[in-house]
Amino acid sequence: KKSEVSGVTTKADIKPKSIYHAKTWSDDVENLYRFQQAGYRDEVEYKQVKQVDMVECWPETGFVKKLQRRDNTFYYYDKQRECEDKE
């Protein structure tokens, strides 16, 4: 017996079709930088792979505080901005 797959597409099922390079820094760009540095596309992929509901963030800034890489080592981030502007 084959199981039936529902027609509902979750956000985690959506695959990117193109790359967008941010022109200016923002809080969202900062957090995406942190996820990508740890080896994930974004928060959705991180939560899906690591099977967690919450990502630990700094209460003062809202920036990601700690991420676990796929090899189970941890990245710890500062409260301040880490993604530098390109020249």
BELLIN-V24724 format. One record per helix or strand of 3 or more residues. SS is the DSSP state (H for helix, E for strand). FROM is the first residue (numbers start at 0). TO is the last residue. If there is no record, write none. Layout:
BEGIN
SS/FROM/TO ; SS/FROM/TO
END
This chain:
BEGIN
H/10/12 ; H/26/36 ; H/42/49 ; E/65/67 ; E/73/75
END
